[in-house]
Each structure stands twice: as structure tokens, then as C-alpha cells.
């Protein structure tokens, strides 16, 4: 994937600015440490507590990314650098602008900061889009998008891309929301459902307003998503490839109901907000490391490395690299079917050292207690001895 190349920024409108949300003037768009600057050109409310922001370069240019990827904002808030990742809700099939959609969260530092301060004409610092949860790296013949809350953003990007670029892409989309008033992209999704016969849109609503009204082409049910509800809304669920995004409790519940339906978990792919934040931190550290390599006068910045020992073999892993990467780099035998912490095929045991895991699916409490982890979803925070 190409990096964002923002070479022209002059001439954008200058506004009064809070710190970190800067008016655009002259100067280079590439500002070091792999950072670029984007101009906010538009903002609007999707729901009462969700706002979308659209960004462009100073002059027309195309952005290159994959539908489903996220972009990381790098902000200075109260004198501290803060990174926060948001999935791009725009589609690369409409490449002249980028869009993120942000929900206001009680006590949320970055979401409240951007919603309260970021206005058209101001600029922000960003890292290039990245992320493995995307349609290019995870192709399918029949799609099932499952989302809740702001987890709808990658699904919206993917849906827009597929309906823009393919004839009759087979898409089933089931979104969970508190009520119909909380459905993000409601109008745009209804338009897609009405225009494309192969786009099957459904909602699982915890409650509904008295004026609830959907297009005849949109299905809905009241209550939290269950296995029976999903099978009713999407009868061929077991034949599809599932893309899942939302809050962690929602995703765990969906994984459980898919297991109840005997779904082939190797065809389940998911993005989590926690995983995106971790990837963003690693991306920023790598960008800073690259800047130091290119500019010897830059402040020294190196990523921590840890030793991974497996039997009589050992290798060094950089912070953020998974156990699976280390095992495969040594050519050791391991099965990694889903590579996303779902199938459990890459189970291994940590004998010594400390690790962090983003998934423990398929592992029992007893296995976790004696150090079993999933190699694809586990990184080192110290030297580690591993048993395959």
C-alpha cells in the first residue's frame, strides 16, 4: 500500500485553533516521523452523539488505501502526545477524500476533543492508513458483515466499495444498535439497500421508536442478536465469510452464537478497537524509528526487542511482533489457520516470561492458568521461553 502523499497544502482556510488542531497554511505536508497533515473540509452529525469528518489535501489528489483499514491521529492534548485510531468510513472507490466517523464517549479524551474542536479549514496530523482487516487481504465470494455501534464504520466502507466496484456483490449486513435513532449511516445504507438487490440489510435493535419506519427491503428484529435471529435474517449464514467489528462484549457474544450455529471459524475475521490501538502505537514507533535512521540528528528512538527461545532455537522479536512471526521466522512447524485468534490452531505454551494477548478464544481457564496462548494474537513484553 502506498503512503499518503500530501505534497500540496497551501491555500487552505485558516481558522482560530486549539492546540493540535491547526489552521492550514503553507509548508510541507510531510512533517516527520511518518506523519502527514490533512485538511478537515466538512463535518456533520450522523446521530445525536456521532460525527463524521471529511478530509482532503490542499489540492485534489487521490488517496490509496484498502476498504476496512484505519487511520491514526497524532494529537497533543494538554501537553501530552496522544494517538487514536479510527477506521476510515470512506471508500477508496471514491478516492479524493477520507472520512472518519467518531462517537462521543463519556470521558473519552480524543473523541470529545475532536468533536468539540475540529472544524472545517483546520488540519490534523495523521499516520498513513493501515490494518489487516480489509477486503483486499480477506477476499470472499459471499460476505456477511456483523457490526455494533461504531463498529459499523469498516462495514460501511466495505459495502460502499463493493457496490461501487462489483456487479451484484453478495452482501448480507446485520447491524446491532440501541434503537433506530442510533443507526449510523442510516440514510446511505437504506439507499444502498434500495438500489442493489444483492445487498441485504438487516438491523437488530434493542428498542424502537414509535415512528419506526424502514424500506420494505430492510429487515429488522427487536432484541439483542441471537443465533436464531441471525439464522432468520441470514439463512445461509454458514456459507458466508464473516467480517466482525464492534465492542469486545458484542464480538465475544457473536463468536459464541456463530459457534452455536457450527460456523466454520476459519472464515471469521474481526477487527477490535483494542487491536487497532495497539497497532497504531507500533506504527508510530516504527515511523519514529525510520525517521531516526534517515536523519542521524533526530533524537534516538529504538523499539524494544525481546528474546524468544523455543527449544534449542532463539530469535529476537521487536515490540509488537507476534509469537507466530517468531515461530515462522525460525521455520518451526505450527498451524495458523485463521491468524486472527479465532480457530485456536496456533496454541502454544509460555514456560517463562511475560506476554500480552488480544484473544484467548478456544483456550480453557485451566490452559490459560498454565501459560497457554494463541501465537497469532500474542506479543512479548519480556524475554520468553516457549513450548510448541
Long-range contacts (C-beta under 8 A, 24 or more apart in sequence): 1-64, 1-65, 1-66, 1-128, 1-129, 1-130, 2-64, 3-34, 3-36, 3-128, 4-36, 4-38, 4-63, 4-64, 4-126, 4-128, 4-129, 5-36, 5-61, 6-30, 6-36, 6-37, 6-38, 6-57, 6-58, 6-61, 7-57, 7-61, 8-57, 8-58, 8-59, 8-61, 9-37, 9-39, 9-57, 9-58, 9-123, 10-58, 11-58, 11-59, 12-39, 12-58, 12-121, 12-123, 13-120, 13-121, 14-121, 15-119, 15-120, 15-121, 15-122, 17-122, 18-117, 19-76, 19-77, 20-75, 20-76, 20-77, 20-113, 20-124, 20-125, 21-75, 21-114, 21-117, 21-118, 21-119, 21-122, 21-123, 21-124, 22-122, 22-123, 22-124, 23-121, 23-122, 23-123, 24-58, 24-121, 24-122, 24-123, 29-57, 29-58, 31-125, 32-291, 32-298, 33-284, 33-287, 33-288, 33-290, 33-291, 34-127, 34-128, 34-283, 34-284, 34-286, 34-287, 34-288, 34-290, 34-291, 35-74, 35-125, 35-126, 35-127, 35-287, 36-125, 36-126, 36-127, 36-128, 37-123, 37-124, 37-125, 37-126, 38-98, 38-123, 38-124, 38-126, 39-121, 39-122, 39-123, 40-118, 40-119, 40-120, 40-121, 40-122, 40-123, 40-124, 41-97, 41-120, 41-121, 42-120, 43-118, 43-119, 43-120, 46-101, 46-184, 46-185, 46-186, 47-181, 47-182, 47-183, 47-184, 48-181, 49-103, 49-104, 50-101, 50-102, 50-103, 50-104, 50-150, 50-184, 51-101, 51-102, 51-104, 51-114, 51-115, 52-89, 52-99, 52-100, 52-101, 52-102, 53-99, 53-100, 53-101, 53-102, 53-114, 53-118, 54-90, 54-97, 54-98, 54-99, 55-97, 55-98, 55-99, 55-100, 55-124, 56-96, 56-97, 56-98, 60-96, 61-96, 62-95, 62-96, 63-92, 63-95, 63-96, 63-97, 63-98, 63-129, 64-92, 64-95, 65-92, 65-98, 65-128, 65-129, 66-92, 66-129, 66-131, 66-134, 66-135, 66-136, 66-137, 67-91, 67-92, 67-93, 67-134, 67-135, 67-136, 67-154, 67-157, 67-158, 67-160, 67-161, 67-162, 68-131, 68-133, 68-134, 68-135, 68-138, 68-154, 68-157, 68-158, 68-243, 68-271, 69-129, 69-130, 69-131, 69-133, 69-134, 69-154, 70-129, 70-130, 70-131, 70-154, 70-271, 70-276, 70-279, 70-280, 71-98, 71-100, 71-126, 71-127, 71-128, 71-129, 72-126, 72-127, 72-130, 72-280, 72-283, 72-284, 73-110, 73-114, 73-124, 73-125, 73-126, 74-125, 74-126, 74-127, 74-284, 75-110, 75-113, 75-124, 75-125, 77-109, 77-110, 77-113, 82-109, 82-110, 83-277, 83-280, 83-281, 83-284, 84-110, 84-111, 84-277, 84-280, 85-273, 85-276, 85-277, 85-279, 85-280, 86-153, 87-131, 87-150, 87-153, 87-154, 87-157, 87-245, 87-271, 87-276, 88-129, 88-153, 88-154, 88-157, 89-153, 89-154, 89-156, 89-157, 89-185, 90-157, 90-160, 91-157, 91-158, 91-160, 91-161, 91-164, 92-161, 93-160, 93-161, 93-164, 93-165, 94-160, 94-164, 98-129, 100-153, 101-150, 101-153, 101-156, 101-184, 101-185, 102-150, 103-149, 103-150, 127-280, 127-283, 127-284, 127-287, 130-279, 130-283, 131-271, 131-276, 131-279, 133-243, 133-245, 133-269, 133-270, 133-271, 134-158, 135-161, 135-162, 138-241, 138-243, 138-269, 140-240, 140-241, 140-267, 141-170, 141-241, 142-170, 142-172, 142-236, 142-239, 142-240, 142-241, 143-169, 143-170, 143-171, 143-172, 143-240, 143-241, 143-243, 144-172, 144-173, 144-174, 144-234, 144-237, 144-240, 144-241, 144-242, 144-243, 145-171, 145-172, 145-173, 145-174, 145-175, 145-243, 146-174, 146-175, 146-176, 146-225, 146-242, 146-243, 146-244, 146-245, 146-246, 146-254, 147-173, 147-174, 147-175, 147-176, 147-244, 147-245, 147-246, 148-175, 148-176, 148-177, 148-246, 148-247, 148-250, 149-176, 149-177, 149-246, 149-247, 149-250, 150-184, 150-246, 151-244, 151-245, 151-246, 151-247, 151-250, 151-271, 152-184, 152-185, 152-245, 153-184, 153-245, 154-243, 154-245, 154-271, 155-243, 155-245, 156-184, 156-185, 156-188, 156-189, 158-243, 159-189, 159-192, 159-199, 160-188, 160-192, 163-192, 163-195, 163-196, 163-199, 168-196, 168-197, 168-198, 169-196, 169-198, 169-199, 170-198, 171-196, 171-198, 171-199, 171-200, 172-200, 172-202, 172-233, 172-234, 172-236, 172-237, 172-240, 173-199, 173-200, 173-201, 173-202, 174-202, 174-203, 174-204, 174-225, 174-230, 174-233, 174-234, 175-201, 175-202, 175-203, 175-204, 176-203, 176-204, 176-205, 176-206, 176-224, 176-225, 176-246, 176-250, 177-203, 177-204, 177-205, 177-206, 178-205, 178-206, 178-207, 179-205, 179-206, 179-207, 179-208, 179-209, 180-205, 180-208, 180-209, 180-212, 180-214, 181-209, 190-214, 190-215, 190-218, 193-217, 193-218, 200-234, 202-233, 202-234, 204-229, 204-233, 224-253, 225-253, 225-254, 225-257, 226-257, 227-257, 227-258, 227-260, 227-261, 230-257, 230-261, 231-261, 237-261, 237-263, 238-262, 238-263, 238-264, 240-267, 241-267, 241-269, 242-267, 242-268, 242-269, 243-269, 243-270, 244-268, 244-269, 244-270, 244-271, 245-270, 245-271, 245-272, 247-273, 248-272, 248-273, 248-274, 255-342, 255-361, 265-338, 265-342, 265-343, 266-337, 266-338, 266-342, 266-343, 268-338, 268-340, 268-342, 269-338, 269-340, 270-340, 270-342, 272-358, 274-358, 275-358, 278-320, 278-358, 279-320, 281-320, 282-319, 282-320, 285-319, 285-320, 286-320, 306-353, 306-380, 306-381, 306-382, 306-383, 306-384, 307-383, 307-384, 308-380, 308-383, 308-384, 308-386, 309-383, 309-384, 309-385, 309-386, 310-385, 310-386, 310-387, 310-388, 311-388, 317-379, 317-380, 319-379, 319-380, 319-381, 320-379, 321-379, 321-380, 322-375, 322-376, 322-377, 322-378, 322-379, 323-348, 323-355, 323-373, 323-375, 323-376, 323-378, 323-379, 323-380, 323-384, 323-386, 324-375, 324-376, 327-375, 327-386, 327-388, 332-388, 333-388, 334-375, 334-388, 336-375, 336-376, 338-376, 339-376, 340-376, 340-377, 341-374, 341-376, 341-377, 344-374, 346-374, 346-375, 346-376, 347-372, 347-373, 347-374, 347-375, 348-372, 348-373, 348-375, 348-386, 348-387, 348-388, 349-373, 349-386, 349-387, 350-378, 350-384, 350-385, 350-386, 350-387, 351-385, 351-386, 351-387, 352-383, 352-384, 352-385, 353-380, 353-382, 353-383, 353-384, 353-385, 354-380, 354-381, 354-382, 354-384, 355-379, 355-380, 355-381, 355-384, 356-381
